[in-house]
Amino acid sequence: MSAIAVPTSHGVAHLNDLDRLLVELDHADGRSALKRLGLETPGLAKLRAHRDKLAQSLDPRWLHLYERLHSRYPRAIAAVRAQVCTGCFGTLPPTARGRAQGEEAPICQGCGRILLWI
């Protein structure tokens, strides 16, 4: 089975989503809230294995940056809407989008989170 090539920024976003889900499922309150909504909680071991596989597929530079930010912030990634970082609500310079299309990781100058244009 071959892996699907995912752009690095999207791979990091998927990793962030998995980490948020695992945090929610690790707490009894989170699991019970999901059950009240009628959602089944998947096996944590399977999710952790998928997270590890995804982490191994990422560029080590991006993974290191993500892990460092994730230890600092619950959400290591911030969406950008109308040139505003949703992590710190700081306005980004017009050149920020151009840097995001290169090899350099797009980082908010205000809070340091990885930026994701949606």
C-alpha positions as CSV (number, residue, x, y, z in Angstrom):
1,M,0.0,0.0,0.0
2,S,1.5,3.3,-1.1
3,A,1.2,6.5,1.0
4,I,-0.5,9.5,-0.4
5,A,1.8,12.5,-0.9
6,V,0.5,15.3,1.3
7,P,2.0,18.8,1.3
8,T,4.0,19.2,4.4
9,S,1.9,22.1,5.8
10,H,-1.2,19.9,5.4
11,G,0.5,17.0,7.0
12,V,1.4,19.1,10.0
13,A,-2.2,20.3,10.1
14,H,-3.4,16.7,10.2
15,L,-0.9,15.9,12.9
16,N,-2.3,18.8,14.9
17,D,-5.8,17.6,14.4
18,L,-4.9,14.1,15.6
19,D,-3.1,15.5,18.7
20,R,-6.2,17.6,19.6
21,L,-8.4,14.5,19.2
22,L,-6.1,12.4,21.4
23,V,-6.2,15.1,24.1
24,E,-10.0,15.1,24.0
25,L,-10.2,11.3,24.2
26,D,-7.6,11.0,26.9
27,H,-9.9,12.7,29.4
28,A,-13.0,11.0,30.8
29,D,-15.0,14.2,30.4
30,G,-14.1,14.4,26.8
31,R,-15.1,10.8,26.1
32,S,-18.4,11.2,28.0
33,A,-19.2,14.4,26.1
34,L,-18.7,12.6,22.8
35,K,-20.9,9.7,23.9
36,R,-23.7,12.1,24.9
37,L,-23.5,13.5,21.4
38,G,-23.9,10.0,20.0
39,L,-20.3,9.7,18.7
40,E,-18.4,6.6,19.3
41,T,-14.8,7.0,20.6
42,P,-12.3,5.2,18.4
43,G,-9.5,3.0,19.8
44,L,-6.8,5.2,21.3
45,A,-4.1,2.8,20.3
46,K,-5.1,2.9,16.7
47,L,-5.1,6.7,16.7
48,R,-1.7,6.9,18.4
49,A,-0.3,4.4,15.8
50,H,-1.7,6.5,13.0
51,R,-0.3,9.7,14.6
52,D,3.2,8.1,14.8
53,K,3.1,6.9,11.2
54,L,2.1,10.4,10.1
55,A,4.8,12.0,12.2
56,Q,7.4,9.7,10.6
57,S,6.3,10.7,7.1
58,L,6.9,14.4,7.7
59,D,10.1,16.4,6.9
60,P,12.1,16.3,10.2
61,R,12.5,20.1,10.2
62,W,8.7,20.6,10.1
63,L,8.1,17.8,12.7
64,H,10.7,19.4,15.1
65,L,9.1,22.8,14.7
66,Y,5.6,21.4,15.2
67,E,6.6,19.4,18.3
68,R,8.3,22.5,19.8
69,L,5.3,24.6,19.2
70,H,2.9,21.9,20.4
71,S,4.7,21.8,23.8
72,R,4.1,25.6,24.1
73,Y,0.6,26.0,22.7
74,P,-2.4,23.6,22.7
75,R,-2.9,24.6,19.1
76,A,0.5,24.8,17.3
77,I,-1.1,25.8,14.0
78,A,-3.2,29.0,13.3
79,A,-5.4,29.6,10.3
80,V,-5.0,32.9,8.5
81,R,-8.1,34.8,7.6
82,A,-8.0,38.1,5.8
83,Q,-4.3,38.5,6.6
84,V,-4.9,37.9,10.4
85,C,-3.4,35.1,12.4
86,T,-6.2,33.4,14.3
87,G,-3.7,32.4,17.0
88,C,-2.8,35.9,18.2
89,F,-5.1,38.0,16.0
90,G,-2.1,39.9,14.7
91,T,-2.2,41.4,11.2
92,L,0.4,39.7,9.0
93,P,2.5,41.6,6.5
94,P,1.6,41.2,2.8
95,T,4.8,39.3,2.2
96,A,3.8,36.5,4.6
97,R,1.8,34.6,2.0
98,G,4.7,34.6,-0.4
99,R,7.0,33.0,2.2
100,A,4.4,30.3,2.8
101,Q,4.7,29.1,-0.8
102,G,8.5,28.5,-0.5
103,E,10.4,25.9,1.5
104,E,10.5,28.1,4.6
105,A,7.9,27.3,7.2
106,P,5.3,30.1,7.4
107,I,5.5,31.3,11.0
108,C,3.5,34.1,12.6
109,Q,5.8,36.9,13.7
110,G,3.5,37.7,16.6
111,C,3.0,34.3,18.3
112,G,5.3,31.9,16.5
113,R,2.6,29.4,15.4
114,I,2.7,27.7,12.0
115,L,0.4,29.5,9.7
116,L,-2.1,27.8,7.4
117,W,-3.9,29.7,4.7
118,I,-7.4,28.3,4.3
